[in-house]
Amino acid sequence: VSVRAAHLDHGLRPESAEDAAFVAARCAELGIPCELRRLERPSEAPDGIEAWGREERYRFFGELLDRYGADAVLT
């Protein structure tokens, strides 16, 4: 089994960059490859900010599944 970590920082909270740094550091300590991405909050989200975040998260995970030929995403 091959494992990778992924963290999507939606940029919705002031401390979200600290969360991403924690994930990156912990993965480095454990020797787990980690994919990080930071988004900029949109000025408008027609379906709401939560829907925007969910769609972006699914898009990010889908890209990683394709890139690495992975079988599953665990959350």
Short mmCIF file of the C-alpha atoms (twelve columns), coordinates in Angstrom:
data_MODEL
# 
_entry.id   MODEL 
# 
loop_
_atom_site.group_PDB 
_atom_site.id 
_atom_site.type_symbol 
_atom_site.label_atom_id 
_atom_site.label_alt_id 
_atom_site.label_comp_id 
_atom_site.label_asym_id 
_atom_site.label_seq_id 
_atom_site.Cartn_x 
_atom_site.Cartn_y 
_atom_site.Cartn_z 
_atom_site.pdbx_PDB_model_num 
ATOM 1  C CA . VAL A 1  0.000   0.000  0.000   1 
ATOM 2  C CA . SER A 2  1.281   3.415  -0.956  1 
ATOM 3  C CA . VAL A 3  0.087   6.402  1.064   1 
ATOM 4  C CA . ARG A 4  0.123   10.126 0.325   1 
ATOM 5  C CA . ALA A 5  -1.371  12.983 2.270   1 
ATOM 6  C CA . ALA A 6  -3.222  15.926 0.770   1 
ATOM 7  C CA . HIS A 7  -4.208  19.210 2.354   1 
ATOM 8  C CA . LEU A 8  -6.306  21.879 0.711   1 
ATOM 9  C CA . ASP A 9  -6.141  25.266 2.400   1 
ATOM 10 C CA . HIS A 10 -9.286  27.106 1.353   1 
ATOM 11 C CA . GLY A 11 -7.919  30.339 2.824   1 
ATOM 12 C CA . LEU A 12 -11.145 30.944 4.742   1 
ATOM 13 C CA . ARG A 13 -9.603  31.412 8.195   1 
ATOM 14 C CA . PRO A 14 -6.659  33.619 9.176   1 
ATOM 15 C CA . GLU A 15 -4.877  30.651 10.790  1 
ATOM 16 C CA . SER A 16 -5.395  28.265 7.852   1 
ATOM 17 C CA . ALA A 17 -1.773  28.682 6.685   1 
ATOM 18 C CA . GLU A 18 -0.653  27.454 10.116  1 
ATOM 19 C CA . ASP A 19 -2.778  24.324 9.647   1 
ATOM 20 C CA . ALA A 20 -1.108  23.658 6.298   1 
ATOM 21 C CA . ALA A 21 2.352   24.146 7.810   1 
ATOM 22 C CA . PHE A 22 1.485   21.695 10.599  1 
ATOM 23 C CA . VAL A 23 0.343   19.071 8.081   1 
ATOM 24 C CA . ALA A 24 3.492   19.525 5.968   1 
ATOM 25 C CA . ALA A 25 5.779   19.267 9.009   1 
ATOM 26 C CA . ARG A 26 4.018   16.197 10.404  1 
ATOM 27 C CA . CYS A 27 4.121   14.445 7.046   1 
ATOM 28 C CA . ALA A 28 7.840   15.231 6.747   1 
ATOM 29 C CA . GLU A 29 8.439   13.754 10.219  1 
ATOM 30 C CA . LEU A 30 6.588   10.585 9.219   1 
ATOM 31 C CA . GLY A 31 8.142   10.347 5.750   1 
ATOM 32 C CA . ILE A 32 4.750   10.651 4.039   1 
ATOM 33 C CA . PRO A 33 4.639   12.523 0.731   1 
ATOM 34 C CA . CYS A 34 2.268   15.466 0.998   1 
ATOM 35 C CA . GLU A 35 0.434   17.518 -1.593  1 
ATOM 36 C CA . LEU A 36 -0.515  21.019 -0.460  1 
ATOM 37 C CA . ARG A 37 -2.624  23.586 -2.259  1 
ATOM 38 C CA . ARG A 38 -3.810  26.993 -1.120  1 
ATOM 39 C CA . LEU A 39 -6.815  28.702 -2.656  1 
ATOM 40 C CA . GLU A 40 -7.899  32.297 -2.572  1 
ATOM 41 C CA . ARG A 41 -11.392 32.889 -1.289  1 
ATOM 42 C CA . PRO A 42 -13.596 34.023 -4.177  1 
ATOM 43 C CA . SER A 43 -15.275 37.402 -3.980  1 
ATOM 44 C CA . GLU A 44 -18.517 35.676 -4.929  1 
ATOM 45 C CA . ALA A 45 -19.707 32.115 -4.462  1 
ATOM 46 C CA . PRO A 46 -23.154 31.839 -6.084  1 
ATOM 47 C CA . ASP A 47 -24.017 28.600 -4.279  1 
ATOM 48 C CA . GLY A 48 -22.356 29.682 -1.038  1 
ATOM 49 C CA . ILE A 49 -18.836 29.464 0.316   1 
ATOM 50 C CA . GLU A 50 -19.310 25.940 1.681   1 
ATOM 51 C CA . ALA A 51 -20.413 24.623 -1.720  1 
ATOM 52 C CA . TRP A 52 -17.427 26.350 -3.326  1 
ATOM 53 C CA . GLY A 53 -15.067 24.747 -0.799  1 
ATOM 54 C CA . ARG A 54 -16.560 21.289 -1.316  1 
ATOM 55 C CA . GLU A 55 -16.311 21.557 -5.111  1 
ATOM 56 C CA . GLU A 56 -12.682 22.696 -4.918  1 
ATOM 57 C CA . ARG A 57 -11.807 19.894 -2.499  1 
ATOM 58 C CA . TYR A 58 -13.359 17.262 -4.786  1 
ATOM 59 C CA . ARG A 59 -11.552 18.775 -7.788  1 
ATOM 60 C CA . PHE A 60 -8.214  18.666 -5.916  1 
ATOM 61 C CA . PHE A 61 -8.703  15.059 -4.827  1 
ATOM 62 C CA . GLY A 62 -9.759  14.078 -8.356  1 
ATOM 63 C CA . GLU A 63 -6.598  15.617 -9.799  1 
ATOM 64 C CA . LEU A 64 -4.479  13.656 -7.334  1 
ATOM 65 C CA . LEU A 65 -6.312  10.396 -8.051  1 
ATOM 66 C CA . ASP A 66 -5.576  10.877 -11.762 1 
ATOM 67 C CA . ARG A 67 -1.979  11.991 -11.260 1 
ATOM 68 C CA . TYR A 68 -0.995  9.059  -9.068  1 
ATOM 69 C CA . GLY A 69 -3.366  6.397  -10.394 1 
ATOM 70 C CA . ALA A 70 -4.756  6.022  -6.886  1 
ATOM 71 C CA . ASP A 71 -7.688  3.803  -6.080  1 
ATOM 72 C CA . ALA A 72 -9.187  5.744  -3.181  1 
ATOM 73 C CA . VAL A 73 -9.250  8.895  -1.115  1 
ATOM 74 C CA . LEU A 74 -9.621  8.559  2.636   1 
ATOM 75 C CA . THR A 75 -10.806 11.560 4.590   1 
# 
